[in-house]
Amino acid sequence: MYGKITGYHVDNNKVRIDYGRISATVEAITPAIINIFLPLSGSKKPSHAIEGEKGVPVDLAVKQEADELVITTDQLAIRVGADFKVDFHTRAGQVICRDYRGKREAFVRRGKTSLIGEEGHQVVAHIGGNRVEVLKELIGDEYFYGLGETTGHLNKRGYQYQMWNTDDPSPHTESHEKLYKSIPFLLTLRKKLAYGLFFDNSYHSFFNLGKENGGYFYYGAKDGNLNYYFIYGPSVQQVLAGYTYLTGTTPLPQLWALGYHQSRHSYDSWQRVQEVATAFREKKIPCDVLYLDIEYMDGYRIFTWDRERFADFSAGVAKLQAMGFKVVTIIDPGVKKEKGYPVYDEGLKNDYYIKDKDGIPYVNRVWPGEVVYPDFSNAKVREWWGQKHRLLTEQGVAGIWNDMNEPASFDGPIPDDVTFNNDGSPATHAEMHNVYGHLMAKATYNGLKTLTGKRPFVITRACYAGTQKYSTVWTGDNCSHWEHLRMAVPMLLNLGLSGISFCGTDVGGFSFDCNGELLARWVQLGAFFPLFRNHSNMYTRDQEPWAFGAEVEEICRQYINLRYTFLPYLYDLMWEGEKTGLPLMRPLFLSYQDDEETYELNDQFMVGDCLLVAPVLQQGQRCRAVYLPAGEWVDYWSGERHRGPGYVLKKTPLSVCPIYVKAGSILPNFPVRNYVGEREIAELILDLYPGEGSYTHYQDDGETFNYRAGEYNLYRFTQRLTGDKLVLDLEKTAAGYERSYQSFLLKVRGIAATAVNADGHEVAFAKEDGGIMFRIPGTTKRVEIRME
């Protein structure tokens, strides 16, 4: 295709490789991250996913061997040959990933597609005709993960997907190839190693992961350049750290954002919102956030509210605030085309809308009727859009929900030739479609940050790689189906492996009618989602926690209470994730990479390193098998101890979601409250599972960015068994935040004690649930528990 190498030139970390009529580039971003670039459509444009300079000095060596160029770092050997075939090896020579040299050959499809299509059957099209195409050899032991929000199982081998943000409300099944988000990052796990491939091309792209041929996997894009990043591990955690080094990590959210959220399409008046709010407080079911869907607006015009059903808007918000609720309002990108409507007039005057090929603002239709679309690829538009949120923040609104930002359009798809400013590098909709929601989230996040000074809460439906820097996400319009409950686990795990660690699904399902058993099981699962939001569609039956009778209400209350108990642990994980890129909700192989039994577990997950959750995902299931990796595990409910690796059977009546805690864990807990901030937490509960282990707990003000200037506390807790004693050391390793815990309440599981000593003083203790409980001052340095 390109012929043999005719020459090369080395410029620091970058190697230009000449092939007669085209030159390719191999650039070492770090010793373990390599950028591969071929200008099929022109020079490289700035990335929307990767912001800022990421390159570091790399000790690079280049030599020519016969028809190949060998480029080495201290971790990798990259062999580049004729036709720009690129292979990646370890420095020791082990093949990690290599280009496929054979011919592309899809399996044969027999018969007449027109015949089956006539009856309405879906016809799977062959992928072809792409300007950008890469085939990578299937060595044989690959497991594929990532690719963001995709249907199907955890392991994506044998599947085919498209990256083209799509508003598709039909029930999502394994045959769906594209949904609301495009994250072209593929994480590959092989025996003893892992690597990632980030294809940073925002055009409509395709992945075929061994479906069409067992000899290779395929990536293609309709246009743009070949531009991908190879990210070496060898651990999965290192791959994820490398990917989030490039695209960014999720910033620490405000603490209330980790509470329970209640939404509906739509709570259509202050009266109905108040009814729901009052029910939460009277029934003592914790809740922090209530959402206003599109019915709160005046004729679906963004940045307005209905003057009758939502009269005296700021007073309505204030009333909810006094009850401890935060209000989040929806904002769509479509601006109603209506002279005299200030938002439309401002945007038109300043030339802020995307345009058709004739230079006229492009018009389509969504909820308000005819609309125009802001050009979020223009920095001036992003700043203008961000500042428009003042209309809501001044009313007390705490967060913004971006929807319909694929962008959705009712009168057919937006044409590929619609034009965008792209910050001075003009582009078409074909290039910008997949980053539209990403840029809207960026505009919203920066606007809220400027307007409030607090950590913005933004939730978006559409996104691209790197959106985690600006927004949480949910998985769009799911259904109240058991299959969608099942699919929630691998979908959220793969989002986490794609950098989107703050994510959730609509608990209970959005479309169709939920039932009591399904809601109970979904709330049990949702209690461990990073984003815990119940949301349902108009004209479906009520789906609030009390909607299905006393038994289901009590189960929902129990698990929402459990969520609030675990809040400090979840907050610690989000703090850790901002530094490391690790998600809160994790597939087991992220911690147990050498255990092949974990590679295709679709129905259980870890929350951090301490908790293993095995939810019930099938109707009527009253017992399930749970896989426990190596080590000792404690049943959270019964205290029973199990030794892994291996499977255990757990009875699962409707009230039980199996949870196991790794021995040696120290879990920080809070007392249950109706909402975050209801009362100050002066005492931290430490839930101890005896063994060898340590834990770092983080404390800050829960809402500002002051933590980035050092205003936080860190506590290091370490436990060990020595003879007949359990010893706990407590150390405050950082003291930048003015408030500290006045005391610790220790709950030690599964032991019988004869004495407890804290810093040389005897401490009274009580027996509780097969263990002991006692309180110590917040200044305590060491606790010794003498066991029977």
Secondary structure, DSSP 8 states (H G I E B T S, - for coil): ---S--EEEEETTEEEEE-SS-EEEEEEEETTEEEEEE-SSSS----SS--S--------EEEEETTEEEEE-SSEEEEE-GGG-EEEEETT--EEEEB--S--------S-HHHHHHTT----------SEEEEEE--S--EEEESSS-SS-SS-TT-EEEE------S---TT----SEE--EEEEEETTEEEEEEE---SSEEEESSSS-TTEEEEEESSS-EEEEEEE-SSHHHHHHHHHHHH-------GGGGSEEE--TT--SHHHHHHHHHHHHHTT----EEEE-GGGSBTTBTT---TTTT-SHHHHHHHHHHTT-EEEEEE-S-EE--TT-HHHHHHHHTT-B-B-TTSSB-EEEETTEEEE-B-TTSHHHHHHHHHHTHHHHTTT--EEEE-STTT--SSS---TT-EE-GGGS-EEHHHHGGGHHHHHHHHHHHHHHHHHSB---EEESSEETTGGGT-EEE--S-BS-HHHHHHHHHHHHHHHTTT--SEE-EET-SBS---HHHHHHHHHHHTTSSSEEE---TTS---STTTT-HHHHHHHHHHHHHHHHTHHHHHHHHHHHHHH---SEE-GGGT-TT-GGGTT--S-EEETTTEEE----STT--EEEEEEEEEEEEETTT--EEEEEEEEEEE--TT---EEEETT-EEEE----SSTTSS---EEEEEE--SSEEEEEEE--SSBSGGGGT--EEEEEEEEEETTEEEEEEEEEEE-SS---SEEEEEETT--EEEEEETTEE---EEETTEEEEEEETT--EEEEEE-
